[in-house]
Amino acid sequence: MAKVYRDGFGQPIPNEDEMIRATVAQNLAKAFEGLAPAGPRVEYTGNARAGSVRYVDGELRIDFWYEMGGGSCKLFINLPPPDQWEQQTNAPLSRRDEIVHFVATTVRREQGPSWRYEISSTEIAYY
């Protein structure tokens, strides 16, 4: 229940704080109306030489080890092979291609836009 403010004569006065808060809440609701909830994303830990690429989608978190490559390979990300995917990731095998492609394209866009990548059963390699 809202607190009733009174002036020096005991007469009720408007609760300006409540009115401001309600206006702000309405403006925020309008500003974010229709926006889709955040989708999957990629997070990075480690340093430039090696570390982890984490796929995040809701409660699902999958870490993939990455390392700088040699020769023409700039970077590679290790993937669990299909027969170990569910055991190592807690994600259904049916989502493997979707997740791997999302990671591959996101890493390229964020880390090396001029790179091309190749996906094999056990790695994503960037050239």
C-alpha positions as CSV (number, residue, x, y, z in Angstrom):
1,M,0.0,0.0,0.0
2,A,1.3,3.5,-0.9
3,K,2.2,5.8,1.9
4,V,0.0,8.9,2.1
5,Y,1.9,12.1,2.5
6,R,0.3,15.1,4.3
7,D,1.0,18.8,4.4
8,G,1.3,20.8,7.6
9,F,-2.5,21.0,7.9
10,G,-3.0,17.2,7.6
11,Q,-4.3,17.4,4.1
12,P,-3.1,14.6,1.7
13,I,-0.6,15.7,-0.9
14,P,0.6,13.8,-4.1
15,N,3.4,11.3,-3.6
16,E,5.9,12.8,-6.2
17,D,8.4,10.0,-5.7
18,E,5.8,7.4,-6.6
19,M,4.6,9.4,-9.6
20,I,8.2,9.7,-10.9
21,R,8.9,6.0,-10.5
22,A,5.7,5.1,-12.3
23,T,6.6,7.4,-15.2
24,V,10.1,5.9,-15.5
25,A,8.7,2.4,-15.4
26,Q,6.2,3.2,-18.2
27,N,9.0,4.8,-20.3
28,L,11.3,1.8,-19.8
29,A,8.5,-0.6,-20.8
30,K,7.8,1.4,-23.9
31,A,11.5,1.6,-24.8
32,F,12.0,-2.2,-24.6
33,E,8.6,-3.2,-25.9
34,G,8.8,-5.9,-28.6
35,L,12.5,-6.6,-28.2
36,A,13.4,-10.3,-28.4
37,P,15.1,-11.9,-25.5
38,A,18.9,-12.2,-25.7
39,G,19.9,-15.1,-27.9
40,P,23.0,-17.2,-27.8
41,R,26.4,-15.5,-27.4
42,V,30.1,-16.3,-27.3
43,E,32.4,-15.4,-24.4
44,Y,36.2,-15.6,-24.3
45,T,38.6,-16.4,-21.5
46,G,42.4,-16.8,-21.6
47,N,44.8,-14.8,-23.6
48,A,45.8,-14.3,-27.3
49,R,47.7,-17.6,-27.4
50,A,45.2,-20.0,-25.8
51,G,42.1,-20.1,-23.8
52,S,38.4,-21.0,-23.9
53,V,35.5,-20.0,-26.2
54,R,32.2,-20.4,-24.3
55,Y,28.9,-20.8,-26.1
56,V,26.1,-19.4,-23.9
57,D,22.4,-20.0,-24.6
58,G,20.1,-19.6,-21.6
59,E,21.3,-22.1,-19.1
60,L,23.4,-24.0,-21.6
61,R,27.2,-23.3,-21.3
62,I,29.7,-25.1,-23.5
63,D,33.5,-24.4,-23.3
64,F,35.7,-25.1,-26.3
65,W,39.5,-24.9,-26.0
66,Y,41.2,-22.7,-28.5
67,E,44.8,-22.2,-29.4
68,M,46.8,-20.0,-31.9
69,G,47.7,-22.0,-35.0
70,G,50.9,-22.3,-37.0
71,G,51.7,-21.8,-40.6
72,S,48.6,-20.6,-42.5
73,C,46.3,-21.5,-39.6
74,K,45.6,-18.5,-37.5
75,L,43.5,-20.1,-34.8
76,F,41.8,-23.4,-34.1
77,I,39.0,-24.4,-31.7
78,N,38.8,-28.0,-30.5
79,L,35.4,-29.7,-30.7
80,P,34.2,-32.9,-29.1
81,P,33.7,-35.5,-31.8
82,P,30.1,-36.4,-32.6
83,D,30.2,-39.6,-30.6
84,Q,31.3,-37.7,-27.4
85,W,29.3,-34.5,-28.0
86,E,26.4,-35.1,-25.7
87,Q,28.6,-36.5,-22.9
88,Q,31.0,-33.5,-23.0
89,T,28.6,-30.7,-23.7
90,N,25.2,-31.7,-22.1
91,A,23.6,-30.6,-25.4
92,P,21.7,-32.9,-27.8
93,L,23.6,-34.1,-30.8
94,S,20.8,-32.7,-33.0
95,R,22.0,-29.1,-32.0
96,R,25.7,-29.8,-32.7
97,D,25.8,-28.3,-36.3
98,E,23.8,-25.2,-35.2
99,I,26.0,-24.6,-32.2
100,V,29.3,-25.2,-34.1
101,H,28.3,-22.9,-37.0
102,F,27.2,-20.2,-34.5
103,V,30.5,-20.4,-32.7
104,A,32.5,-20.4,-36.0
105,T,30.7,-17.4,-37.5
106,T,30.7,-15.4,-34.3
107,V,34.4,-15.9,-33.6
108,R,35.2,-14.9,-37.2
109,R,33.1,-11.8,-37.0
110,E,34.5,-10.7,-33.6
111,Q,38.1,-11.9,-33.8
112,G,39.1,-12.1,-37.5
113,P,36.6,-10.8,-40.0
114,S,39.0,-11.4,-42.9
115,W,39.6,-15.0,-41.9
116,R,37.9,-18.0,-43.5
117,Y,37.2,-21.1,-41.5
118,E,36.9,-24.8,-42.1
119,I,34.9,-27.1,-39.8
120,S,35.9,-30.8,-39.3
121,S,34.6,-33.3,-36.8
122,T,37.1,-32.2,-34.1
123,E,37.9,-28.6,-34.8
124,I,37.2,-25.3,-36.4
125,A,40.3,-23.9,-38.1
126,Y,40.7,-20.3,-39.2
127,Y,43.0,-19.3,-42.1
